[in-house]
């Protein structure tokens, strides 16, 4: 009986020590603004990553506002092997593997979207499912947070300014031509 009791106490201590140092990794997307008709990259970030060896991720979004075009590796995930599926409207699935392990805080991948929505519309880009494993294949607890892509008229101001400059140059040329003819 004494051996069983000592075994139980040892297991409780081992479990408590292992879970006390376990800080969950946060996987999240950020808020982004984009103009209608443009393309935009939405980064997926890790905070508190330590030797992440693999990630399976499902992102959901409003397919009336955005259309997924592809993914690419960002700072932390630049050396990772990635596969993705963007063919299902409203959903992006990503599988990532990194044999050396991803450690640190920062962008892991970037999802490219084509902005379909009108000015004033928005779409949440939510982390629906995420499964993380370290390089030793032990599952890691993950917390998630969602970002929003808001469609703005940011791109239209530069077009208007360029058109105004072109019109101004045209008017100056016409004025110069008339002044020359008067002389």
Secondary structure, DSSP 8 states (H G I E B T S, - for coil): -HHHHHHHHHHHHHHHHHHHT---EEEEE--EEEETT-EEEEEEEEEEEEEEEEEEEEEE--TTTEEEEEEEE-TTTTTSEEEEE--STTEEEEEEEEEEEEEEEEEEEEEEEEE-S-TT-EEEEEEEEEEEEETT--EE-EEEE-EEEEEESHHHHHHHHHHHHHHHHHHHHHHHHHHHHH-
